[in-house]
Amino acid sequence: MLERPDVVLAAIPLLAISGVALRTVVALSGVGTGLLAAPLTPLGFVAAFVFIVRELFSGPVARAADESR
């Protein structure tokens, strides 16, 4: 059975690569131009960073640190 730490560790690389994957889909479909797809690449990395920061400040580690005071 998957525990929360396993899901968090699996989500980080998936979020990081999601921007590249979305940009590839847009570019291959021919619907968008390179200008449209360009901002999508860093979007995945930003999403992964936000996820990590959210886990640090509001996840179980932060709650345990708050309770120990």
C-alpha positions in Angstrom: 0.0 0.0 0.0 1.3 3.5 -0.8 2.0 5.8 2.0 2.1 9.6 1.9 5.9 9.9 1.6 5.9 7.5 -1.3 3.3 9.5 -3.1 5.2 12.8 -2.4 8.4 11.4 -3.7 6.8 10.0 -6.9 4.9 13.3 -7.5 8.0 15.5 -7.6 9.6 14.1 -10.8 6.2 13.7 -12.4 5.4 17.4 -11.9 8.9 18.4 -13.1 8.6 16.5 -16.4 4.9 17.5 -16.9 5.9 20.9 -18.4 8.2 19.3 -21.0 5.5 16.7 -21.8 2.8 19.3 -22.2 5.1 21.4 -24.4 5.8 18.3 -26.6 2.1 17.5 -27.0 1.4 21.1 -28.0 4.3 21.2 -30.5 3.5 17.9 -32.0 -0.2 18.7 -32.4 0.6 21.7 -34.6 -2.1 23.7 -32.9 0.3 25.9 -30.9 3.4 27.7 -32.1 6.8 27.6 -30.4 6.0 31.0 -28.8 2.9 29.4 -27.2 4.7 26.3 -26.0 7.8 28.0 -24.7 6.5 29.0 -21.3 5.2 25.5 -20.6 8.6 24.0 -20.0 9.5 25.8 -16.8 5.9 25.5 -15.6 6.5 21.9 -14.6 9.6 22.8 -12.6 7.8 25.6 -10.9 4.9 23.3 -10.0 7.4 20.8 -8.5 9.1 23.6 -6.5 5.8 24.8 -5.2 4.8 21.3 -4.2 8.0 20.8 -2.3 7.7 24.2 -0.5 4.0 23.4 0.4 5.1 20.0 1.8 7.8 21.6 3.9 5.5 24.3 5.3 2.2 22.5 5.7 3.0 18.8 5.5 3.4 16.3 8.3 7.0 17.4 9.1 5.9 21.0 9.7 3.0 19.8 11.8 5.3 17.6 13.9 7.7 20.5 14.4 4.8 22.7 15.5 3.5 20.2 18.0 7.0 19.7 19.6 7.1 23.4 20.7 
